[in-house]
Every structure is written in structure tokens, then in C-alpha cells.
Amino acid sequence: MSYLVFARKYRPQQFEDIVGQQHVTRTLVNAITNNRVGSGYLFCGPRGTGKTSTARILARAVNCAAGPTPTPCGKCPACMEITGGNALDVLEIDAASNTGVDDVRTLRENVRYLPTHGRRRIYIIDEVHRLSGAAFDALLKTLEEPPAHVMFIFATTEPLKVPETILSRTQRFDFKRVSVVDLSLIHI
């Protein structure tokens, strides 16, 4: 029997499983339902509020074989690869360890490649505020004119450190702390 971290074992798999963030999930579900999914999102909020989980669910919703759908099946190859963390079309980058302009230039070069299985190539950049100023400048051109097959989802605990030029090119969602009442309603 292999050990799995508690947070990964019980990670939400659907938008309805995200606790205490109905204002975010409702908006994303409506965007998917109305075929109005954007190319850049910024998820802001304290640690442990579901930013990365929501990003992964959004990636599954967009690339699901039955989709784009607000309720990804979880059984198609795209959903299973994204859940397993080994999808070629969904790249999770930790900006804390990839802060340099060279890392972003590599990303920018890879953006031009079409997705292998899904509809979109999705870049989830966690702790995006840790990127250097030069890295943000290198990313800006791609955010201004993103290819139709690319989506960026940025997650940060410190949105004030993200340059205004990046903020103005993304849809911002503010995650709030989960209340004790909401936590007590979770059924594991």
C-alpha cells in the first residue's frame, strides 16, 4: 500500500466539491456552459483555499472528452492524466523555483505547440508573484496575444506583487478563507 498525502487523497474532483468558494465556481461553470472560457485567469487568496484544485478542475473541464463541460467525467484519458499529474497538455509550474526570464522564455517558445490530446494547452503557474520582473515582461507578450489553444491559470497568495500589466490581462478570482461552518459540513 502506497502512502498518499491527505490533501491529495481528498482533493476535490468537481466544481461542486470545492468548499466555500461558490462565487468562483459558479462563475467558472457559467463560463464553461456558455462557451466563454478565457485565456488567462488569476486565482488569488490565502493558502489552502482551493486555488490549485480549482485550476486542475478547470483544466479537466476544458480538456474532457465530453466537454468542454462543467462536470468533467474523470474517466476519459485527458481527465485521468490531469488527475494523475502526468498530462502533456497541462503543465504545472512552481514559480518559486522557476523565477527566471529563461524559464519564461522556454515556456513562451513551447506555447506555439498545439495540444497533444485535449482542446487546449493549459499552463498552471503557482505562486506567480515570485516571478522576476524580467520574467513578467517576457510573459506579457504571450498574454497580450495568446494563441487560441492556450490558457494560463495563475495562482498567488500575494496579488499585490503581480504587475498591473499582468492583472489587466487576466480574469481575477479572489478566494476567501473557508469558514468553520463550511469545513464542518465536509463529508470525507
C-alpha positions in Angstrom: 0.0 0.0 0.0 1.5 3.4 -1.0 1.3 6.5 1.1 -0.7 9.4 -0.3 -0.7 12.9 1.3 -4.1 13.7 2.9 -4.6 16.8 0.7 -4.1 14.8 -2.5 -6.2 11.9 -1.4 -9.2 14.1 -0.7 -8.6 16.7 -3.4 -11.9 17.9 -4.9 -12.6 16.4 -8.3 -15.6 18.6 -9.4 -16.5 22.3 -9.0 -19.3 21.3 -6.6 -16.7 19.7 -4.3 -14.8 23.0 -3.8 -15.7 24.2 -0.3 -16.6 27.8 0.5 -15.8 29.2 -3.0 -19.2 29.2 -4.6 -18.7 32.7 -6.0 -15.7 31.4 -8.0 -17.1 28.0 -9.1 -20.4 29.4 -10.1 -18.7 31.9 -12.4 -16.4 29.3 -13.9 -19.3 26.9 -14.5 -21.3 29.6 -16.2 -18.3 30.5 -18.4 -17.9 26.9 -19.5 -21.6 26.4 -20.0 -21.9 29.5 -22.2 -18.6 28.7 -24.1 -16.9 31.8 -22.8 -13.8 30.4 -21.3 -11.0 33.0 -21.2 -7.3 32.6 -21.9 -6.0 34.0 -18.7 -7.1 33.6 -15.1 -5.6 34.8 -11.8 -6.7 32.9 -8.6 -5.8 34.9 -5.5 -6.2 34.0 -1.9 -4.7 32.5 1.3 -3.1 29.1 1.3 -5.4 26.1 1.4 -8.4 27.8 -0.1 -8.6 25.7 -3.3 -6.8 27.7 -5.9 -4.7 24.9 -7.4 -7.6 22.4 -7.1 -9.9 24.7 -8.9 -7.2 25.2 -11.6 -7.0 21.5 -12.1 -10.7 21.1 -12.3 -11.0 23.9 -14.8 -8.2 22.2 -16.9 -10.2 18.9 -16.8 -13.4 20.7 -17.6 -11.9 22.3 -20.7 -10.0 19.2 -22.0 -12.5 16.5 -21.0 -13.6 14.2 -23.9 -17.2 15.0 -23.1 -16.5 18.7 -22.9 -15.9 21.5 -22.5 -18.2 20.6 -19.6 -18.8 21.9 -16.1 -18.8 18.3 -14.9 -15.7 16.5 -16.2 -16.2 12.7 -16.5 -13.0 11.7 -14.7 -12.8 8.6 -16.9 -11.5 9.7 -20.2 -7.8 9.7 -20.9 -7.5 13.5 -20.5 -9.3 13.6 -17.2 -7.2 10.7 -15.8 -3.9 12.2 -17.0 -4.7 15.6 -15.4 -5.8 14.0 -12.2 -2.6 11.9 -12.1 -0.5 14.9 -12.8 1.0 13.5 -16.0 -0.9 15.3 -18.7 1.2 16.6 -21.6 -1.3 19.4 -22.2 -1.5 20.6 -18.6 1.8 21.9 -17.3 2.0 22.9 -13.6 4.9 25.2 -12.9 6.0 26.4 -9.5 7.1 30.0 -9.9 9.1 29.8 -6.7 11.6 27.6 -8.3 11.3 28.8 -11.9 11.6 32.5 -11.3 14.0 33.5 -14.2 13.4 35.0 -17.5 14.9 32.0 -19.2 12.2 29.7 -17.7 9.5 32.0 -19.1 11.2 32.2 -22.5 11.2 28.5 -22.7 7.5 28.5 -21.8 6.9 31.2 -24.4 8.6 29.0 -27.1 6.5 26.0 -26.1 3.2 27.9 -26.3 3.2 27.7 -30.0 2.8 23.9 -30.0 -0.7 22.5 -30.3 -2.1 20.3 -27.6 -1.5 16.6 -28.0 -4.8 15.2 -26.8 -7.0 17.9 -25.4 -8.5 21.1 -26.8 -6.1 23.4 -25.0 -2.6 23.6 -23.6 -3.0 24.8 -20.1 -0.2 26.4 -18.0 -0.9 26.5 -14.3 1.7 28.7 -12.6 1.6 28.5 -8.8 2.9 31.4 -6.7 3.1 33.5 -9.8 4.1 36.6 -7.7 7.6 35.0 -7.3 8.5 35.6 -10.9 11.1 38.2 -11.6 10.3 41.5 -13.2 12.1 40.4 -16.4 10.1 37.1 -16.4 6.8 39.0 -16.2 8.0 41.2 -19.1 8.8 38.1 -21.1 5.3 36.6 -20.3 3.5 39.8 -21.2 3.6 39.5 -25.0 2.1 36.0 -24.8 -0.7 37.1 -22.5 -1.5 40.1 -24.8 -1.9 37.9 -27.8 -2.3 34.3 -26.7 -2.8 31.5 -29.2 -6.4 30.2 -29.3 -5.2 26.8 -28.0 -3.5 28.2 -24.8 -4.8 29.0 -21.4 -2.9 30.4 -18.4 -4.1 30.0 -14.8 -2.0 31.9 -12.3 -2.3 31.2 -8.6 -1.0 33.5 -5.9 -1.2 34.4 -2.3 0.1 37.9 -2.9 -1.7 39.6 -5.8 -0.3 43.0 -5.0 3.1 41.7 -6.1 1.8 40.8 -9.6 2.4 43.7 -12.1 -0.6 45.7 -13.2 0.1 44.7 -16.8 -0.4 41.1 -16.0 -3.5 41.8 -13.8 -5.2 43.7 -16.6 -4.9 40.7 -19.0 -6.4 38.1 -16.7 -9.7 37.5 -15.1 -9.2 37.7 -11.3 -10.9 35.5 -8.8 -10.5 36.1 -5.1 -10.7 33.0 -2.9 -11.7 33.6 0.6 -10.9 31.7 3.8 -13.1 28.8 4.4 -15.4 29.2 7.4 -15.5 26.7 10.2 -19.2 26.1 9.4 -18.3 25.1 5.8 -15.5 22.9 7.0 -17.8 21.1 9.4 -20.1 20.2 6.5 -17.5 18.3 4.6 -18.1 14.5 4.3 -14.9 12.6 3.8 
